[in-house]
Every structure is written in structure tokens, then in C-alpha cells.
Amino acid sequence: MIVFYTSGHGFGHASRDIEVLHALRHHAPDVRLLVRTAVPAWLFQSATRVPLDLQPLETDAGLAQIDSLTIDERETSRRAIRFYGNFDERVVAEATWLKANRASLVVADVPPLACAAAARADLPCVVLANFTWDWIYRGLERFEREAGSVLPLIDRAYATTTHALRLPLHGGFAPMQDVVRDIPFVARRSTRGRAAVRAALGLDDRRPIVLASFGGHGLRVPYADAARAGRFLLLLTDFEAAANGATAAPPHLRCLAPRELMERQLRYEDLVAAADVVVSKPGYGIVSECVANHTALLYTSRGRMVEYDVFVAEMPRLLRCRYIAQDDLLAGRWADDIDALLGQPAPPTTPMVNGADVAAQFLLKLTA
């Protein structure tokens, strides 16, 4: 049995793990796959095409957020102190569980708990990620002052890692630098293509199609104001709309319910492929999906997170992208930036996006 420990912070970790799970099932139909995570079950249920066991577990402390664009550093420190205050007990409990359930391999994306528990259970552990939490926390202004005692625990846990599969747009990995192997993007790709998805949605509009992707966390984005001028058609999932208090206002804004997507056999990556532009904050999940589906990205800043600087430096060579100031984003002044973005040339490189297959084959060799 291969056990994934998936961070509950955001959806990007789960999205890429799902792709690896699909690849594992393709190469080894009989392998048992189990995921322990705090990510909501509906995300796996809506995106997973393979049978797997899903078990709720608080796997890491993550980051606390005031909204989709603002980190709550004080609460982040408080959560880390609470989670790692009984870290040894958590490790013992997970190691006991791994032994009792006869796990053969642990995959960590990217909870230190998974690494430490695997080591205690004498099992191989593979980190699969583009960042490590020690790096993220040390990039916060107040973390070392308020919760610095947890950093040695994280470092020691990561140092027990057997192998690390490092994804593009990466940072950190110092505690496991001797076992790192770089792999291509793991990304959700549409199997239907832009024209087919647009046809399935009845999108015959000649205007640019824009997909908003900010998730939850209570960010209030004036979607109706952004779409009102009619220079583009704005798509929202109803999760996005509900999280941000938006209401559909045809003909310039369209809200897509899960039932409609299910009936049309469409997934989120299909919406990314259908769009000319995604408007979002830069995170691994949405950036990798834009890369994989050849969609441009209009991005805004996301607070004090060291990962952001890596993305801003690296994205221009991977995809068409453009920055929009938060003031303009939150005032609905999108149209000029979208026009400018669509006028940019294609990126200079075409990255490989077969990381799920590379990772799956690597993992299966360890279980042979």
C-alpha cells in the first residue's frame, strides 16, 4: 500500500497528488492507494478517476490566511506552535498506524509528519513538492521570533527523507538536499482541448474568455464590475462565486455549477483549457495548469510568501503572464491588462508536463 500525506494548505497539493494517483493506477492497476489529508473530500471526489481510500487527518500546520491574498502571520505562528507542540506523539501515532496497515511506501506533499513517521516505521518516504515548510516559514517576518522552536523539528523530520522529487518553481529542500531529484511539472491537463470544451459549454462568443480562480478565504472580488463592460466573458465556478459573494449577470458573466460540469463531463482543468486568460494569485496548482493547457495568467500579489518571488522570476519563461495591481483587481479594472496580456508573445520555452508519469514510475520501482 502506498500512503500519501497531502498538505491541507490550499488545493494545489491535492490537485497534483491526484494526477500522480491516476498515473500510479494506470501503471499498476492493483496497487492500493490511500490518502491522509485535511483537504475536503469533495475535491478528491470531483477530480479523482481512480478508486482510493481517503482518510481525514491534520497533516501539517500550513499557513493561516485572512483572505486569498493575505497571510495571517500571527495565526500561522500560533497554529504551528499548537501542531508541533505534541509532534512526537503525532509521529508515534502515525508510525503505529503505518505498521498496523502494512504500508509499503509513504509519499509526503509535503508534511514533515509523514517523513518522521515513515522513518520511525522503517519505511521509505518520498517527498513530492515544489517547496518545503521550513523555507516558507523562514520567509515570514515574524515566524522565527514567535515560533522558531518548531523549525528544528521540521528540519529533523525532513532530513529523514529517503528521496525527494522536486518540482519546477521550487524553493527550500535544504534538509534533504542530498536526495533531491528534479522532475517535470505535475499538472492537470484537459483531455478534450479548448475547442471541444467551449463547444460543450456552448461558448461561441468571439470575446476573450476569462476564468477567475481565487478559491475561498473570503476575498471579495467585484466580478460583476469586472465583466460589466463586456470586453470579455467571465467564467466562475459556483464555489468561486459563493466564496466571493458574486451573482451571475448574463451575458458577460457565467457561473458554472458542479452539476452542469458533471453532466457535460468537464473538470476544472477543462475550464482552464477553455479560457484565454486565468485571473488568480500565483500558486503551483493554477500556474502548472496554465502551463499545461497553454493559457495565459493575469496574476496579483499574495502577501509575504517567499514562494511568490520565485514564481514572479520564473513564470515569464514558462507562460504568458502579466501582473495586475491589487487595487485594480479589487476595483474590477481588468480589461486593459487582459488586452495587454493577450498581445504578449508566446513564452520562450515549452516545459515538460509529464511529471505525474515520471513520479509514478519512480514510486513503483521503490515498491517492486
N, C-alpha and C positions, 0 to 999 in steps of 0.2 A: 504494500500500500504506500502510495506517495501522498504525503500530507503537506498542503500549502498553508502557510500562515500569512494572511493578507492584511496589510495595514488597513485600519478603518478610516484613515485620513483621506477624504476625497474619494473619487471614483476611479482615478487613473490607475491605481494599483490593481484594483479588481478587474478593470477592463483589459489590461494586458495579461493578467493571470488567466483570464477566461480564454484568451487566444492560445496560450500555452497548453491549457487543459484540452482544448479542441485538438491541437496538434498531437498531444500525447495519446488521445483516444484514437486518432487516425492511424498512428504508427503501432499502437498496442491496444487493440480493442478490449482486451480482457483485464487490463490493469485497473486496480481500484484507486479512485481518486477522491480525496477528502479535503475540504477547505474549512479552516477555522478562522473566523473573522467577525468583526463587528459591522461590516458592510451590510446594508439592508438586503434581505433575501430577494426582494423583488428585482434588484439589479441583476443578480445571477439568473433568476428565473426568466427575465425578459431577454437576456443575451446569450445564455448557455444553450448549446445544441447537443450536449452530451450528458449522460447520467452521472451524477456525482453526489456525494454526501456533503451537506453544508451544515456546519455547527457554529452557533453563536459563541464568540469569545472576544473579550477585550484583549487584543494582542499587543497594543502599544499605547503610548500617551498622545502621540500625534501633535497637532497644533490646534489651539483654540482660535476661533475666528469671530470677530464682531459682525462681519458680513463677508461676502465673497471676495472682497478686495482688501480687507483689513484684518491683520493678525492681532489677537489679544495676547500680548506678551506676558502680562501678569498672570492671566489664567493658564497660559501654556506652562509657565513655571510651576504653578500650583498643581496642575494635572500630572506633570512629570514627577514631582515630589511624592504625590499620592501613589502613583503607579509603581514607581521604583522603590518606594519605602518598604515594600514586602516582596521585593524582586526574587529573593532566594526561595521564598515559599512558592511563588508562581512557577519558578523553574522546576522545583521538585515535583509540583503537581503535574506539569506538562510532561516531564520526563517519565513519570509514572504512567500517565495516560498513553504516551507513545509506546512504551513497552507492553502495556496491557493490550493494546490494539494491534500489536505486531507490525508497526510501521517499518518500512524499509528505507525510506528517504524523506528528508524534510527540505522544503523549499521556503525561503523567507523573503517576502517582499513587503517591508524589509524590517520586521520586528526583531530587535535584539533577543527577545524572549525565545524565539524559535531557535536561534543559534545556540543559546546557552542550554536549552532543554535538549536539543539534539546531542550536544556534546555530553551532557550528563547521562543520556540514554545510550551513549556509544553508537550513535547513528551519524551518517554523513549528512551535512547540511549545505545546501547551495543557496547563496544569496542571489536574487534576481532583481535588479533595481537600477535606477539611474542616480540615486543618491542614498546616503546613509544618514541616520538621525543625528549622529554626533556632529556631522558637518552642518546640518540645518540648525541645530541648537546653538552651536558656537557662533553662528552668524547673526543671532539675535542679540540685541544690545544689552539686555538685562539678564539673560538666562544664566550665564556663569556666575553672576553675583547672587542671584536668587535661588538657583537650583543646580549650581555647579557640582554638587556632590554626586549627582546621578551620572555625570559624564564618564567617570572611571568605570562604572558598572556597564555602561553601554559599550565602551571601548573593549573591556574584557570579554563581553559576550560576542561581539563581532570578531574578535581575534581567534575565536574557536572555529570560525567558518572553514569548511573543507574546500569549497570552491566559490567563486563569485563571478557571475555572469553580468558584466557591466554594460548597460545600455547607453546609447548616444545621449548627449546633453547631460553629462554626468558631473558629479562632484562628490567629494568625500572619499570613502573606501580606504583611508589610511590604516585602520586596524587590520585590514585584510589584504594589503597591497601585494603580498607575495603570492596570492592565489587568484588574482584577477585575470579574467579573460574577457575581451571586448567582443560583443555580438551586435548584429544589426538591430534596427528598430523592431520591437514587437508592437504591432498596431492592428487595430480593427480595420479591415478593408471591405468595401462593398463588393459583393459578387455580381451585382447587376449593372453597375455603371450609371453615369449621370443621366443619359437619355432615357434609359429604362425606368429609373426611379422617378424622374419627372413625369413620365407618361403614366406611371402607376398612381401618382398623386394628382394627375390632371393639371400639371403645371405647364401651360403653353404660353405663359407670359414672356414677353421679349425683354422685360426689365431684368436687371441683375436679381438673383435670389440670394438672400442673406439669412443665415441661421444664427440665432443668438444662443450662446452656451455659457451660462454663468452658474447654473445649478442653484442650490439653496442658499442658506445662511442669511436670508432676509435682505439681500441687496435690492433696493428699489430702483429699477431701471425704467425710464419712461418709454416703453416700447411703442405705444400708440403715437407719441410725439415723434419718435424717430421715423416711423413709417408714414406719417401723415402726408408728407409732401408727394408721395407716390413715385419717387425716383427709383425705388426698389421694392420688391416683395419680401416681407419679413416673415420668417417661419419661427414658430415656437413650439416646443412640446408643451403639453398641459402641465407637466411638472415644473417647467421653467416659468410658465405663466402664473401658476398658483403660488410659486415661491416668491414671485416678484409683484404680485397683485395686478397682473395685466389682464385685460379682457380683449377678446378678438374684435377687430374693427375692419371687416372686409371693405374694399377689396385689397387693401395694402398690407394687412396683417392676417396671418392664418395660424391658428392654433391646432396642433395635431394631438389627438387623444390616443392613448395606448391601444384602445380597441380598433381605431382606424388603422393604425400601423400594423396591428396583428392581422386584420382582415386583408390588408394589402401585402402581407408577408414582408414587412420592412423593419429594419433595425436602425439604431441610431447612426451607425456608420453609413447607412444608405442616405440619411439626411445630409450628412457631411459631404458625401459624394454629389448629391443633387445641388448643393449650394455653390454659388460662385465665391462667396465670402462667408467665413465664420467670424463672429464678433465675440471675443472672450478675453479672459486673462490667460497668460501663457503658463500652461502646466503640461506635464508629459503626455497625458491622455489625449487632450484635444490637439496638441501640436503634432503628435505622431499620427493621429488620424487625418489631419490636414495634409501632412506629407504623403501618407499612403494613398489618399484619394485625390491628390493634386488640386487642393482647394486653398485659396488664399486666406490669410488670417489678419484681421484687424484686432490688435491687442492693446490693452491698457495696463498700467502698473498694478502691482498686487501687494504693496506693503513691503515691510522689511523682511525679505526672504532671499537668502544668498543664491538660491536656485534661479531667481529671476534674472540676475546679471549674466549667468551662463546662457540662458535662453536668448536674451537680447543680443549677445555677442555672436551666437552660433546660428540663429534662425535665418538670417538673410541668405546664407549659402544653401539652405535646405528647402525653402519655400518662399513664395511671395508673401511678404508681411509688411505691416505698417503700424506705427504707434498712433493711438488716439489718446489725448489727454483725458483724465477722468472728468474734468469739468465739462468737456464737450460730450463725452459718453453719457453722463448723467443729465445733460440738458437735451439729449436727443439730437445733437448736431452731428450726424453720422455721414450724411450724403456726400459731402465734398471729399472726405477721407476715403470713402468707399470707391468713388470715381478715381481718385489718385492711385489707390492700391491696384485697381483693375488695369490701370495704364502702365504698371510696372512690368519690366521684362521677367521672363521665367528665371528661376534660380540657376546658378552655375553648375550645380551638381544634382544628380538624381540618386538619393540614398537607397540602399537596400532596405527592404521592409519584411524580410523573411526570418526575422529573429525568433518568432514562435517556433518555427520548424527547427532552427538551429538549437534552441534551448531544449526542445522536447527530445531530440536525438541525443543530446548530451546527457540529459537526466536518465534516459532509458539505459544508456551504457553503464551508468552507476548502479543500476538495479539488476543488471544481467548476471 
